[in-house]
């Protein structure tokens, strides 16, 4: 194998990896630390969570989005067929949209880093079980390996997770 073929092979291997960026400013925590059994036990999917400091939800991937009616969660359908969700807080659906302001519209294709939903973290802290925010891949059957690459504090746009897709 020639030198150029070696580099081509490495690039092909690298192309099986898919990057997911932080949708929030906050601290990365293990998904098991989310105070909701469905998320903590990975019944909904695998990933991590973020303890947010303030602000908004931004797109962690380039994808078509669906913002839930109550604005507390956003689902993403990526061209490589990955389906994921950013679910702001726990029991926030019960707020019926209070504390959230929709910026983007469902059905749009968004780029990484686009602002989707603003939230009032103080209101949500007072009125919901938790603000811990799961960032979850729902269809793990397409994933060969998941690496949480961030730890500690993250800002919007920081590399959060890497996903190796099955061939």
Legacy VTK file of the C-alpha trace (Angstrom):
# vtk DataFile Version 3.0
C-alpha trace
ASCII
DATASET POLYDATA
POINTS 167 float
0.000 0.000 0.000
1.419 3.373 -1.026
1.648 6.383 1.222
-1.383 8.069 -0.353
-3.504 4.924 0.008
-2.611 4.838 3.704
-3.981 8.364 4.167
-7.112 7.534 2.169
-7.716 4.488 4.369
-7.302 6.575 7.530
-9.777 9.126 6.202
-12.323 6.395 5.456
-11.988 5.063 8.996
-12.375 8.592 10.399
-15.479 9.177 8.257
-17.381 6.581 10.335
-17.226 9.025 13.255
-19.899 11.658 13.783
-19.428 14.645 16.104
-22.077 16.101 18.420
-21.520 19.532 19.958
-22.750 21.065 23.194
-26.234 22.579 22.869
-25.904 24.485 26.187
-23.467 26.293 28.445
-23.023 24.190 31.548
-21.323 21.248 33.197
-21.264 17.772 31.603
-22.594 15.021 33.859
-23.159 11.303 33.464
-26.608 10.362 32.168
-27.060 8.233 35.301
-27.136 11.486 37.334
-30.380 12.652 35.697
-33.228 12.362 38.239
-35.513 10.448 35.864
-35.352 6.656 35.556
-36.146 6.597 31.822
-33.110 8.766 31.042
-30.791 7.506 33.810
-31.292 3.857 32.832
-30.818 4.652 29.111
-34.306 3.379 28.190
-34.726 6.346 25.830
-31.188 6.161 24.458
-27.594 6.825 25.401
-25.572 9.994 25.740
-24.812 12.411 28.524
-26.450 15.312 30.305
-25.584 18.917 30.989
-26.281 20.899 34.153
-26.990 24.248 32.434
-25.844 27.617 33.724
-28.105 29.903 31.673
-29.241 30.802 28.214
-30.646 28.911 25.306
-30.689 25.560 23.548
-28.593 25.544 20.377
-28.399 22.868 17.714
-25.705 20.270 18.531
-25.806 18.878 14.958
-26.877 19.827 11.452
-30.335 18.269 11.182
-34.045 18.650 10.656
-35.644 19.628 13.956
-38.909 19.121 15.754
-39.543 21.364 18.746
-42.047 19.855 21.155
-45.274 21.834 21.590
-44.267 22.883 25.118
-40.783 23.961 23.902
-39.038 21.843 26.576
-37.387 19.438 24.128
-36.045 19.349 20.591
-35.583 16.251 18.453
-33.068 16.040 15.617
-33.036 13.868 12.485
-29.540 13.870 10.985
-28.861 12.917 7.346
-26.830 9.883 8.518
-30.090 8.623 10.141
-29.053 9.403 13.727
-32.057 10.494 15.778
-31.416 12.419 18.952
-33.098 14.622 21.513
-32.137 17.493 23.796
-34.632 17.392 26.675
-34.338 20.496 28.844
-34.841 19.509 32.452
-37.049 16.918 34.117
-40.837 17.238 34.371
-40.567 20.465 32.357
-43.392 19.286 30.099
-45.670 20.125 33.055
-44.731 23.804 32.678
-46.795 23.858 29.441
-44.305 26.138 27.714
-43.936 28.628 30.575
-40.289 29.599 30.984
-39.460 28.752 27.354
-39.421 30.910 24.216
-39.306 29.227 20.820
-36.798 30.838 18.443
-36.780 28.336 15.544
-39.651 26.424 13.953
-40.201 22.684 13.641
-39.487 21.149 10.267
-36.512 23.384 9.561
-33.061 22.132 8.680
-30.655 23.838 11.045
-26.895 24.177 11.228
-24.700 23.424 14.214
-24.901 26.277 16.702
-28.234 27.774 15.632
-30.332 29.041 18.533
-33.562 27.048 18.907
-35.207 27.793 22.282
-34.508 30.366 25.010
-35.289 29.472 28.606
-35.671 31.219 31.967
-33.484 29.021 34.134
-34.556 30.642 37.414
-38.253 30.082 36.668
-37.597 26.487 35.625
-35.452 25.763 38.710
-38.331 26.961 40.893
-41.066 25.075 39.018
-39.591 21.822 37.703
-37.927 18.777 39.241
-34.534 19.499 37.664
-32.795 21.523 34.956
-30.389 18.683 34.121
-30.627 18.294 30.372
-30.150 14.916 28.659
-28.512 14.920 25.214
-29.511 11.497 23.920
-29.136 9.383 20.803
-32.439 7.543 20.456
-31.526 4.948 17.830
-28.414 3.389 19.301
-28.871 0.373 16.999
-27.024 2.435 14.331
-24.126 3.191 16.678
-21.072 0.999 17.091
-19.393 3.165 19.743
-20.227 6.309 21.723
-17.531 8.453 23.363
-18.317 11.318 25.711
-15.293 13.509 25.001
-16.162 16.559 27.113
-16.039 16.734 30.864
-16.473 19.585 33.277
-17.602 22.918 31.884
-18.703 23.222 28.263
-19.842 26.114 26.132
-22.195 26.002 23.184
-20.301 24.537 20.232
-17.699 22.603 22.237
-17.247 18.998 21.113
-19.438 16.931 23.437
-19.659 13.393 22.006
-18.282 11.329 19.145
-20.322 8.546 17.609
-18.863 5.743 15.525
-21.511 4.613 13.080
-21.995 0.975 12.157
-21.061 0.269 8.560
LINES 1 168
167 0 1 2 3 4 5 6 7 8 9 10 11 12 13 14 15 16 17 18 19 20 21 22 23 24 25 26 27 28 29 30 31 32 33 34 35 36 37 38 39 40 41 42 43 44 45 46 47 48 49 50 51 52 53 54 55 56 57 58 59 60 61 62 63 64 65 66 67 68 69 70 71 72 73 74 75 76 77 78 79 80 81 82 83 84 85 86 87 88 89 90 91 92 93 94 95 96 97 98 99 100 101 102 103 104 105 106 107 108 109 110 111 112 113 114 115 116 117 118 119 120 121 122 123 124 125 126 127 128 129 130 131 132 133 134 135 136 137 138 139 140 141 142 143 144 145 146 147 148 149 150 151 152 153 154 155 156 157 158 159 160 161 162 163 164 165 166
